[in-house]
Amino acid sequence: MIWRFRFSFIIFLLFFVSVIARLFYWQIVKAEELSALGESQYGQKIKTFPDRGEIRTSDNFPVATNRLSFLIFANPKEVKDKDNIAKVLSPFLETDSASISADLSLNRFWVPLKQNINNETKEKIEAMMLPGIGFEQKAVRFYPEASMAAHLLGFVGKDNTGEDKGYFGLEGYYDRQLRGKEAIAIQVHDAFNRPILSKMNKDSTEVEGRTLILNINRSIQFLLEKKLKEGMERYGAVGAMASILDPKSGNVLAIASFPSFDQRNFSEYDPLLYKNPFITNLYEPGSTFKALIMALALDAKAVKPETKCTICSGPITIGDYQIKTWNDKYFENINMIDVIRHSDNTGMVFAGQTLGLEKMLSYLKKFGIGDLTGIDLEGEVAPEIRPESSWYPIDLATASFGQGISVTPIELLVAFSAIGNDGKRMEPHVVSKIITGSGRVIEIKPKVVDAPIKSETAKMMTEILVNAVNLGEAKWTRLKGYRIAGKTGTAQIPIEGHYDPNKTIASFIGFAPADNPKFSMLIIIDRPTKSIYGSETAAPIFFDIAKDLFAYYKIQPTE
Amino acid sequence: MKKSNLFLSAVIFTIIFLSVVQVVISNRLSTSGIELSKLNEQIKSYKKENYILSEKLLIATSLTKIASNASRIGFVDKSEHVYLNTSLPLAVKR
C-alpha cells in the first residue's frame, strides 16, 4: 500500500516540478521576448520632448523661457460647410477666408491652418466646437523682455532635421545643454486602449534641458541698452556697442550692441545683424590702447611716471611718415602722466620705443591681445598679432597709440580691467551657474588667466588714469565726487590703405570706483556725426551710465 | 506519514493562496490604468495652466513692460541724485 502513496506522491511532485519549470521558462527565460511581443501588440511608443532649458539673469528672472503655442489643423474630410467655417475662422487666424477655404478643400486628412496661436484664441475657437478642427500644442521659445539682450541671447531656429537649435549668443554656445534629450517611453494599453502601468524606458529627469543662471544683471542690462541707444541717436552714429564687467571676477554684467535685431522674429532681419559685434568686430582702438602700452612700459621699468619725453617737442618723423598729436599741440619734456592726460601720440611713441618691440609683444600676449578671451558666447574672434619679424619701426610707433593694431572690444575691455584688478586678467563669464534637470548645480567660478603687470604698476596706472579723467579732455563731463579711472579714444578708420579723415570710432574705457572697482566699462560709438571725438560722445555716455551705477550699487561720492 | 501529509497540505495551500493573491493584485493593477490616465490628464492640464500663468506673469514683471507703463502714466527719469551727508563722527572736539 505504501508504494501506491509514494508513487502518487512522486507523480504529483513531478507534475508540480514540471509546472514550475515551465513557468520558469516562460516567465524568466522568455520574459523579454514575450514582453517585446506584448509591447508591439499593445504598446505605444511615446516620445517625450523635453522643454528647452531657461536662461535667467542674476535676479532669477527668465529672459529666455518657453510658452505654449498651438497649431490649428483641420481634417477636410470632416469639415462640411467649408466656406462658412473659413469665414468664421478668418478673423481669429488673421488670414483671408479664401486662403483658409483653399486649405479646407484639399483632399487630405490633416491640413495645418496656422501656427503660433495663443491660448486665448485657441479657447475661443474651441468654444465654437467646429467639426473637423483641432489643435496641436507645443512649447516654443519665449523672451519676456522682448528684444532686450538679443545679441547676448541669440535665437532658436531649426537645424536641417527640423529640430530646434540655438544660434549665436548663449542659445548657440550652450545649445546642447539647453536642448536636453528626448526620451522614448513604451506605454502598454489594454483592449480598451486604457494605459496599463508600465515603467519608462529612460529616467525622465535626465532629459530636461538645463537652466543657465547668468552673471548678467537685468537692471544694468536694461540701463545700458537704454542709454547706449539714446547716445547713438543723439550723436548721429551708425552704431554703438558697450559692455560692463566686474573686473575682480570677470563676470559680464551687461553687453549691448546697436543696431540690433528681434530674436523673436529673427528671420525678418539681415543675418549680418545676428553676430555680436562686441566679440566679433575688429577695430583699431586708438587712444584707449595707450593705457595698456603705458602700463606695460611702467611695469617693464622702461619709463617711470616722471620720465620726461625727449622727442615730444614736435611731430615725429619715422621713415616716410610723420606722427602728430590729435590737436597738433606739443609739450616739450612732457612726463608720462601728462602723456596720458593730453593723449599725446608723440609721448606714446617715446614710451613704445623705449619699451621695445619684443617686450611690447610679449606683454601684449600676457594681456590677452591676439588671443580669444574665452567668453562663453558663440562667435568670438581674435586676430593674431603679426610675428615680430614683420613689424617695421612705424608699426611699433603707431601701435603705441592704438592704430595699426586690431582688437575686438571684449579683448580690450578684459585687458584694461586687469589694471583695476591688481594686474590680474580674468576670464570673462556670462554664465554663473548651470542647473541640471535633477537640481544639481554646476558653478562656473572666476578664473585668473594671467597677471600681466604687478600690483604696484596697476596702482600707478590707476592714478594716472584718474588724473586723465580729472584733467583730460573729458573733464567737462566727468562725475564730480567720484574717483574714476578712464581714457578717451578717437580712432581713425582704415579704408583701402589710408585713414578716413572724417569718420572715427569714438570710445571711452574706464573702471570705478578707482580704489576698489565695482565695474569696468567700454563704450564705443561707431562713426558719430555730431562730433568725432570720444571725449564729446562716448565719455558723456560712460559717465551718465556710471552715475546710475553708483546709485544702483549705493556708492557714495568720496571727494 | 503524518508529517509528509502536513508538508504536502502546506505546499498546496501556499500555492493556492499565492495564486489567489496574484489574481487579486493583477486585477487591481489592470484597472489602475484608468486612474493613471486621469492623473496624466490632470498633470497636463496643470502644466498648461502653469505655462499660461507664467507667460502672463513674466510679461507683466518684465522691465520693458514696467518702463513702458511708467512712461505712460507720467513717470520721468530722475535728473540728479541727492546724497545726504556721510556718517557722523563718533566723537567731536568742542
Interface residues (C-beta under 8 A of the other chain):
Chain A: F5 F9 F12 F16 F61 P62 T65 N66 R67 L68 N119 Q137 A139 F142 P144 E145 A146 M148 H189 D190 R194 P195 I196 L197 R218 S219 F222 K226 G481 K547 F550 A551 Q556 P557
Chain B: M1 S4 L8 V11 L29 S30 S32 G33 I34 L36 S37 N40 K48 Y51 I52 S54 E55 L58 I59 T61 S62 L63 T64 A67 H81 Y83 T86
